Structures are given as structure tokens and as C-alpha cells.
Amino acid sequence: MKNIKILKHENQSIWIDFISKEIIKSGQLEVLIDKGITGLTSNPSIFEKAISDSNDYDEDIKFLLQKKPTITSYEIFEELSITDIKGAALLLLETYEQSDELDGYVSIEVSPDLAYESNKTIDQALHLNKKINMPNIMIKVPATQEGVKAIEVLTSMGLNINATLMFNQNHYNDVANAFIKGAKKCSNNKLPFSVASFFVSRVDTIVDKIISSQNKKSDLLGRVAILNSQLAYTNFLHKFPNQNSKPMQKPLWGSTSTKNKNYSDTLYIDKLIAPNSINTIPLETIDQFIDHGVPEKYRGWNKTTIEKEIEKLHEYNVDLEKITHQLQIDGVKVFQDAFSNMLKSIENKSIIIIN
């Protein structure tokens, strides 16, 4: 567990990017918490895999159908997901309390079909927050323009928000500003906490492909996603100079499993260690990091140096702003498709159970 201890020493939190009924009921999540995992994130793709690829939820679906024969697939999903989220939140409640409410959170996402609808996002976020009724819950909202508006309103109402699907500095600045404005308007005695989920590996997937297609040697291969994330962190330090106090919005690195087999499978953990940040990692990647990760201790990241490195992309006609804007659009679509597939799976299971 040496590598996990290094992250703790550097004041970085490790959250698990996965949830299922099995991981809670089997005691696996408790074991992970004992190893140093201090939070959990979920998304439509994760729930699709958990519900569609197993029979773990069939008895629960049967019970819900017997209880209310007219129940919709979405209502079934909501009941199943809330049960899992609440179970995980209970296991992490002690972490939340011992961290002065700056860690130990579990995230549940609003429907991705609402990504471009502010008011409906707000309504659903309030509904989920009230129904779960746990202090260490975060409502996940995508950082679309409409989502950013919702984030400001929800923060002003005292909700803990996980702003997700950020890929560039404009996304980050919009989300940070929305949180700061919302926190200033918050009249609750309990100040809100937030994380800004900045996606990593997908940037390299696109940029590397463009650079490699030009048959040019480049020291930027496998580095742009890291530089982009480090730049967001320097912006975080500027936005939140008073560390470890509320209102606080910590940067969270998402999509940190390595997609390119030519790179280290722990690349985006090793290179993105920084105080008051969070890395949310899939189960397999956590095991890889514990086994053979090579964590680089934080020594400070220079904004000017990073920006000069990123400027080299012009030599390859890489428009990072355009690429990352499209990545957000694509990310919303991926989650919408996963959400649709998951509801279809519940519908199919329901038909089988009824018959």
C-alpha cells in the first residue's frame, strides 16, 4: 500500500470510479475504504454495466414490479441507483465526518437527457438530493452551458455538486465561477462543497491521433492531456487561494485509465498528483497503481511553462479548444446512449420477470 500512502502524504484523495450492488453487499467497498479509498463516483455508463451485465438486480426489479405494476423503467432505475448510492454513502460517512466534510462523498448523476436543460436539471437534482437525504451526497451535473447555470443555482441552495465532463480551461473557469457565485448567494448554515471533474485520457486519444498522422516526431505525444489537466490545476490555485476551507471546489481527475497500450497503465495517476485534488479511478487501474505505479511527488506546476508547451500544438495544426469542445458534446452523447441502453435492459428484464 506504499503508493496509496504517498498520495495521502501529498494530500490527494483517491475515489473509486465504479458502483454496483455486489461491491457493496460483498464487503469489497469496505475493504477498499480500509485501503485508503475516500469517495466514489458513478455515471450512466457505470450503472448500465452494473445493471445490464448481471442478474444482481433481478429480484429487486421483481419486487418493485409487484409493488407497483405501472412503474416505469426510469422509476425502477432511480430506486435501484439510489439504494446503491445510499449504501455507499453510509460506508463513507465516517470518512466524510473525519475530513471536516471535505472528503467521503458519493456522486449520482442527473439524467444525461437533461444536459441541455437548466430548469429540469435543477428540478431533478433537488429531487434526488431530497430522496437520498445523506449529507455526503454529490449531485453530478454536466458542464454544458445549461449545466453551468444549474450548478450556480444548486450551489446557492446549498447542494454539493460534482460538475462533470470538463475538457478545457473555459469549461473549468465557467464551472469554478458558477460555484463561487452560487456559494456567495448560499444562505444555508451549511456551506456547500463541490468538485470539478476534469477529464483526462480522451484528450490524448484525439491529439495523439492527429499528431501521429503527420509522421512527425513530437515530444507532445502522451503529454497533452497531462499538461491540460495541470493547467486547470494552476487555475484552481488562483480561484481558490484559501485551501482546505469551505466554500471549496476541488479539481477531480476523471477518465484516468490509460487508453493507449504503449503508455504506462498508471500514467494519469502517476503524473497528476497534487494537493487538494482528487483522482477517481476504475477498479482495475487502482489495482495496477497499487502494484506498480510510479507516483511523482508534487513539486509545483508552472502555468507559463505549461502554456508554452501547449502552444506547440499549433505546429501540428491541432486546435485544442475545438477538440475539447467536441469531446464534451461526445461525452454527453456517450452517457445518453448508455442511459438509454440501461433503461432498455430494465424494460427487457421486466418483461421476462412479468411473464
DRENTI-775633 format. One record per residue (C-alpha): residue in three letters; x negated, y negated, z. Coordinates in steps of 0.5 Angstrom, whole numbers, always signed. Layout:
BEGIN
+-----+-------+-------+-------+
!  aa !    xx !    yy !    zz !
+-----+-------+-------+-------+
! ALA !     X !     Y !     Z !
...
+-----+-------+-------+-------+
END
This chain:
BEGIN
+-----+-------+-------+-------+
!  aa !    xx !    yy !    zz !
+-----+-------+-------+-------+
! MET !    +0 !    +0 !    +0 !
! LYS !    -6 !    -5 !    -1 !
! ASN !    -3 !    -8 !    -7 !
! ILE !    +3 !   -10 !    -3 !
! LYS !    -1 !   -13 !    +3 !
! ILE !    -5 !   -17 !    -2 !
! LEU !    +2 !   -20 !    -5 !
! LYS !    +5 !   -21 !    +2 !
! HIS !    -2 !   -25 !    +4 !
! GLU !    -1 !   -29 !    -2 !
! ASN !    +6 !   -31 !    +1 !
! GLN !    +9 !   -28 !    -6 !
! SER !   +16 !   -23 !    -5 !
! ILE !   +17 !   -17 !    -9 !
! TRP !   +24 !   -16 !   -11 !
! ILE !   +27 !    -9 !   -14 !
! ASP !   +30 !   -11 !   -21 !
! PHE !   +35 !    -5 !   -20 !
! ILE !   +41 !    -2 !   -16 !
! SER !   +45 !    +4 !   -16 !
! LYS !   +50 !    +8 !   -11 !
! GLU !   +45 !   +13 !   -11 !
! ILE !   +39 !    +9 !    -9 !
! ILE !   +43 !    +6 !    -3 !
! LYS !   +46 !   +13 !    -1 !
! SER !   +40 !   +17 !    -1 !
! GLY !   +36 !   +12 !    +3 !
! GLN !   +31 !   +10 !    -3 !
! LEU !   +32 !    +3 !    -2 !
! GLU !   +31 !    +3 !    +6 !
! VAL !   +24 !    +7 !    +4 !
! LEU !   +22 !    +1 !    -1 !
! ILE !   +24 !    -4 !    +4 !
! ASP !   +19 !    -1 !    +9 !
! LYS !   +14 !    -1 !    +4 !
! GLY !   +15 !    -9 !    +3 !
! ILE !   +21 !   -10 !    -2 !
! THR !   +24 !   -16 !    +1 !
! GLY !   +30 !   -17 !    -4 !
! LEU !   +34 !   -14 !   -10 !
! THR !   +37 !   -17 !   -17 !
! SER !   +42 !   -14 !   -21 !
! ASN !   +45 !   -16 !   -28 !
! PRO !   +50 !   -13 !   -33 !
! SER !   +44 !    -8 !   -36 !
! ILE !   +42 !    -5 !   -30 !
! PHE !   +50 !    -4 !   -28 !
! GLU !   +51 !    -1 !   -35 !
! LYS !   +45 !    +4 !   -34 !
! ALA !   +48 !    +6 !   -27 !
! ILE !   +55 !    +7 !   -28 !
! SER !   +55 !   +10 !   -35 !
! ASP !   +49 !   +14 !   -35 !
! SER !   +51 !   +18 !   -29 !
! ASN !   +57 !   +21 !   -25 !
! ASP !   +56 !   +18 !   -19 !
! TYR !   +62 !   +13 !   -19 !
! ASP !   +67 !   +18 !   -22 !
! GLU !   +70 !   +19 !   -15 !
! ASP !   +70 !   +12 !   -14 !
! ILE !   +74 !   +11 !   -20 !
! LYS !   +79 !   +16 !   -19 !
! PHE !   +80 !   +13 !   -12 !
! LEU !   +81 !    +6 !   -15 !
! LEU !   +86 !    +9 !   -21 !
! GLN !   +90 !   +13 !   -15 !
! LYS !   +91 !    +7 !   -11 !
! LYS !   +93 !    +2 !   -17 !
! PRO !   +94 !    +6 !   -23 !
! THR !   +95 !    -1 !   -27 !
! ILE !   +88 !    -3 !   -25 !
! THR !   +83 !    -6 !   -31 !
! SER !   +76 !    -3 !   -33 !
! TYR !   +74 !   -10 !   -30 !
! GLU !   +77 !   -10 !   -24 !
! ILE !   +74 !    -3 !   -23 !
! PHE !   +67 !    -5 !   -24 !
! GLU !   +68 !   -11 !   -20 !
! GLU !   +70 !    -6 !   -14 !
! LEU !   +64 !    -2 !   -16 !
! SER !   +59 !    -7 !   -16 !
! ILE !   +61 !   -11 !   -10 !
! THR !   +60 !    -4 !    -6 !
! ASP !   +53 !    -3 !    -8 !
! ILE !   +51 !   -11 !    -7 !
! LYS !   +54 !   -11 !    +0 !
! GLY !   +51 !    -4 !    +1 !
! ALA !   +44 !    -7 !    -1 !
! ALA !   +45 !   -14 !    +3 !
! LEU !   +47 !   -10 !    +9 !
! LEU !   +40 !    -7 !    +9 !
! LEU !   +36 !   -13 !    +7 !
! LEU !   +40 !   -17 !   +12 !
! GLU !   +34 !   -16 !   +18 !
! THR !   +29 !   -19 !   +12 !
! TYR !   +34 !   -25 !   +11 !
! GLU !   +34 !   -27 !   +18 !
! GLN !   +27 !   -26 !   +20 !
! SER !   +25 !   -30 !   +14 !
! ASP !   +29 !   -36 !   +16 !
! GLU !   +34 !   -35 !   +11 !
! LEU !   +28 !   -36 !    +5 !
! ASP !   +28 !   -28 !    +3 !
! GLY !   +32 !   -22 !    +3 !
! TYR !   +37 !   -24 !    -2 !
! VAL !   +41 !   -19 !    -7 !
! SER !   +44 !   -22 !   -13 !
! ILE !   +50 !   -21 !   -17 !
! GLU !   +51 !   -24 !   -24 !
! VAL !   +58 !   -27 !   -26 !
! SER !   +60 !   -24 !   -33 !
! PRO !   +56 !   -26 !   -39 !
! ASP !   +62 !   -27 !   -43 !
! LEU !   +63 !   -34 !   -39 !
! ALA !   +55 !   -36 !   -40 !
! TYR !   +58 !   -42 !   -44 !
! GLU !   +64 !   -44 !   -40 !
! SER !   +62 !   -48 !   -34 !
! ASN !   +69 !   -48 !   -30 !
! LYS !   +70 !   -41 !   -31 !
! THR !   +63 !   -39 !   -29 !
! ILE !   +65 !   -44 !   -22 !
! ASP !   +71 !   -40 !   -21 !
! GLN !   +68 !   -33 !   -22 !
! ALA !   +62 !   -35 !   -17 !
! LEU !   +67 !   -37 !   -12 !
! HIS !   +71 !   -31 !   -12 !
! LEU !   +65 !   -26 !   -12 !
! ASN !   +62 !   -30 !    -6 !
! LYS !   +68 !   -30 !    -2 !
! LYS !   +70 !   -23 !    -4 !
! ILE !   +63 !   -20 !    -2 !
! ASN !   +62 !   -25 !    +4 !
! MET !   +55 !   -24 !    +6 !
! PRO !   +50 !   -30 !    +8 !
! ASN !   +44 !   -26 !    +4 !
! ILE !   +48 !   -26 !    -3 !
! MET !   +46 !   -30 !    -9 !
! ILE !   +51 !   -31 !   -15 !
! LYS !   +47 !   -31 !   -21 !
! VAL !   +48 !   -36 !   -27 !
! PRO !   +45 !   -36 !   -34 !
! ALA !   +41 !   -43 !   -35 !
! THR !   +45 !   -45 !   -41 !
! GLN !   +47 !   -52 !   -41 !
! GLU !   +54 !   -50 !   -39 !
! GLY !   +51 !   -46 !   -34 !
! VAL !   +47 !   -51 !   -31 !
! LYS !   +53 !   -55 !   -30 !
! ALA !   +56 !   -50 !   -26 !
! ILE !   +49 !   -49 !   -22 !
! GLU !   +50 !   -56 !   -20 !
! VAL !   +57 !   -56 !   -17 !
! LEU !   +56 !   -49 !   -14 !
! THR !   +50 !   -51 !   -10 !
! SER !   +54 !   -57 !    -8 !
! MET !   +59 !   -53 !    -5 !
! GLY !   +53 !   -49 !    -1 !
! LEU !   +53 !   -43 !    -5 !
! ASN !   +46 !   -39 !    -6 !
! ILE !   +45 !   -39 !   -14 !
! ASN !   +40 !   -35 !   -18 !
! ALA !   +39 !   -39 !   -24 !
! THR !   +37 !   -34 !   -30 !
! LEU !   +35 !   -33 !   -37 !
! MET !   +30 !   -39 !   -37 !
! PHE !   +24 !   -38 !   -42 !
! ASN !   +21 !   -45 !   -43 !
! GLN !   +20 !   -52 !   -39 !
! ASN !   +26 !   -55 !   -41 !
! HIS !   +30 !   -49 !   -38 !
! TYR !   +26 !   -50 !   -32 !
! ASN !   +27 !   -57 !   -31 !
! ASP !   +34 !   -57 !   -32 !
! VAL !   +35 !   -52 !   -27 !
! ALA !   +31 !   -55 !   -22 !
! ASN !   +34 !   -62 !   -23 !
! ALA !   +41 !   -59 !   -22 !
! PHE !   +39 !   -55 !   -16 !
! ILE !   +36 !   -62 !   -13 !
! LYS !   +42 !   -66 !   -15 !
! GLY !   +47 !   -61 !   -12 !
! ALA !   +43 !   -60 !    -6 !
! LYS !   +44 !   -67 !    -4 !
! LYS !   +51 !   -67 !    -5 !
! CYS !   +52 !   -61 !    -1 !
! SER !   +56 !   -63 !    +6 !
! ASN !   +55 !   -56 !    +9 !
! ASN !   +52 !   -55 !   +15 !
! LYS !   +48 !   -49 !   +12 !
! LEU !   +43 !   -52 !    +6 !
! PRO !   +43 !   -47 !    +0 !
! PHE !   +37 !   -43 !    -2 !
! SER !   +36 !   -42 !   -10 !
! VAL !   +31 !   -38 !   -14 !
! ALA !   +30 !   -40 !   -22 !
! SER !   +29 !   -34 !   -26 !
! PHE !   +24 !   -35 !   -31 !
! PHE !   +23 !   -29 !   -36 !
! VAL !   +16 !   -27 !   -38 !
! SER !   +14 !   -21 !   -42 !
! ARG !   +19 !   -22 !   -48 !
! VAL !   +15 !   -29 !   -50 !
! ASP !    +9 !   -25 !   -51 !
! THR !   +13 !   -20 !   -55 !
! ILE !   +15 !   -25 !   -60 !
! VAL !    +9 !   -29 !   -60 !
! ASP !    +4 !   -24 !   -61 !
! LYS !    +8 !   -21 !   -67 !
! ILE !    +7 !   -28 !   -70 !
! ILE !    +0 !   -29 !   -69 !
! SER !    -2 !   -21 !   -71 !
! SER !    +2 !   -22 !   -78 !
! GLN !    -3 !   -27 !   -80 !
! ASN !    -9 !   -23 !   -79 !
! LYS !   -13 !   -28 !   -75 !
! LYS !   -17 !   -27 !   -69 !
! SER !   -14 !   -30 !   -63 !
! ASP !   -15 !   -30 !   -55 !
! LEU !    -8 !   -32 !   -54 !
! LEU !    -5 !   -25 !   -55 !
! GLY !    -2 !   -22 !   -49 !
! ARG !    -3 !   -29 !   -45 !
! VAL !    +2 !   -34 !   -48 !
! ALA !    +8 !   -31 !   -43 !
! ILE !    +3 !   -32 !   -37 !
! LEU !    +1 !   -39 !   -39 !
! ASN !    +8 !   -41 !   -40 !
! SER !   +10 !   -38 !   -33 !
! GLN !    +4 !   -41 !   -30 !
! LEU !    +6 !   -48 !   -33 !
! ALA !   +13 !   -47 !   -30 !
! TYR !   +10 !   -46 !   -23 !
! THR !    +6 !   -52 !   -23 !
! ASN !   +13 !   -56 !   -25 !
! PHE !   +15 !   -52 !   -19 !
! LEU !   +10 !   -55 !   -14 !
! HIS !   +12 !   -62 !   -17 !
! LYS !   +19 !   -61 !   -16 !
! PHE !   +19 !   -58 !    -9 !
! PRO !   +13 !   -61 !    -5 !
! ASN !   +15 !   -59 !    +1 !
! GLN !   +14 !   -52 !    +1 !
! ASN !   +18 !   -47 !    +6 !
! SER !   +24 !   -51 !    +8 !
! LYS !   +31 !   -52 !    +5 !
! PRO !   +33 !   -54 !    +1 !
! MET !   +29 !   -50 !    -3 !
! GLN !   +29 !   -46 !   -10 !
! LYS !   +23 !   -41 !   -11 !
! PRO !   +21 !   -39 !   -18 !
! LEU !   +22 !   -32 !   -20 !
! TRP !   +19 !   -28 !   -25 !
! GLY !   +23 !   -23 !   -29 !
! SER !   +22 !   -18 !   -34 !
! THR !   +16 !   -17 !   -32 !
! SER !   +15 !   -10 !   -34 !
! THR !   +10 !    -9 !   -40 !
! LYS !   +13 !    -8 !   -47 !
! ASN !    +6 !    -8 !   -51 !
! LYS !    +3 !    -1 !   -49 !
! ASN !    -4 !    -4 !   -51 !
! TYR !    -4 !    -8 !   -45 !
! SER !    -4 !    -6 !   -37 !
! ASP !    +3 !    -4 !   -35 !
! THR !    +2 !    -8 !   -29 !
! LEU !    -1 !   -15 !   -33 !
! TYR !    +5 !   -19 !   -31 !
! ILE !    +5 !   -18 !   -24 !
! ASP !    -3 !   -18 !   -23 !
! LYS !    -3 !   -25 !   -27 !
! LEU !    +3 !   -28 !   -24 !
! ILE !    +1 !   -28 !   -16 !
! ALA !    +3 !   -35 !   -13 !
! PRO !    +5 !   -37 !    -6 !
! ASN !   +13 !   -38 !    -5 !
! SER !   +14 !   -34 !   -12 !
! ILE !   +18 !   -28 !   -13 !
! ASN !   +17 !   -22 !   -18 !
! THR !   +23 !   -18 !   -19 !
! ILE !   +20 !   -11 !   -22 !
! PRO !   +23 !    -5 !   -24 !
! LEU !   +22 !    +1 !   -20 !
! GLU !   +17 !    +5 !   -25 !
! THR !   +13 !    -2 !   -25 !
! ILE !   +13 !    -2 !   -17 !
! ASP !   +10 !    +5 !   -17 !
! GLN !    +5 !    +3 !   -22 !
! PHE !    +3 !    -3 !   -19 !
! ILE !    +2 !    +1 !   -12 !
! ASP !    -2 !    +6 !   -15 !
! HIS !    -7 !    +2 !   -20 !
! GLY !    -5 !    -5 !   -20 !
! VAL !   -11 !   -10 !   -20 !
! PRO !    -8 !   -17 !   -17 !
! GLU !   -11 !   -23 !   -18 !
! LYS !   -11 !   -28 !   -12 !
! TYR !    -8 !   -35 !   -13 !
! ARG !   -14 !   -40 !   -14 !
! GLY !    -9 !   -45 !   -17 !
! TRP !    -7 !   -47 !   -24 !
! ASN !    -9 !   -53 !   -27 !
! LYS !    -3 !   -56 !   -31 !
! THR !    -7 !   -60 !   -36 !
! THR !   -12 !   -54 !   -38 !
! ILE !    -5 !   -49 !   -39 !
! GLU !    -2 !   -54 !   -43 !
! LYS !    -9 !   -55 !   -48 !
! GLU !    -9 !   -47 !   -48 !
! ILE !    -1 !   -47 !   -50 !
! GLU !    -3 !   -53 !   -56 !
! LYS !    -7 !   -48 !   -59 !
! LEU !    -1 !   -44 !   -62 !
! HIS !    +0 !   -50 !   -67 !
! GLU !    -6 !   -47 !   -71 !
! TYR !    -1 !   -41 !   -72 !
! ASN !    +5 !   -45 !   -73 !
! VAL !    +8 !   -42 !   -67 !
! ASP !   +14 !   -46 !   -65 !
! LEU !   +14 !   -44 !   -57 !
! GLU !   +20 !   -49 !   -56 !
! LYS !   +24 !   -46 !   -62 !
! ILE !   +22 !   -39 !   -60 !
! THR !   +24 !   -39 !   -53 !
! HIS !   +31 !   -43 !   -54 !
! GLN !   +33 !   -37 !   -59 !
! LEU !   +30 !   -32 !   -53 !
! GLN !   +36 !   -35 !   -48 !
! ILE !   +41 !   -34 !   -54 !
! ASP !   +39 !   -27 !   -55 !
! GLY !   +38 !   -25 !   -48 !
! VAL !   +46 !   -28 !   -47 !
! LYS !   +48 !   -23 !   -52 !
! VAL !   +44 !   -17 !   -50 !
! PHE !   +48 !   -18 !   -43 !
! GLN !   +54 !   -19 !   -46 !
! ASP !   +53 !   -12 !   -50 !
! ALA !   +51 !    -9 !   -44 !
! PHE !   +57 !   -11 !   -40 !
! SER !   +62 !    -9 !   -46 !
! ASN !   +59 !    -2 !   -46 !
! MET !   +59 !    -1 !   -39 !
! LEU !   +67 !    -3 !   -39 !
! LYS !   +68 !    +1 !   -45 !
! SER !   +64 !    +7 !   -41 !
! ILE !   +69 !    +6 !   -35 !
! GLU !   +75 !    +6 !   -39 !
! ASN !   +73 !   +13 !   -42 !
! LYS !   +72 !   +15 !   -35 !
! SER !   +78 !   +13 !   -33 !
! ILE !   +82 !   +16 !   -39 !
! ILE !   +78 !   +23 !   -37 !
! ILE !   +80 !   +22 !   -30 !
! ILE !   +87 !   +21 !   -31 !
! ASN !   +88 !   +27 !   -36 !
+-----+-------+-------+-------+
END
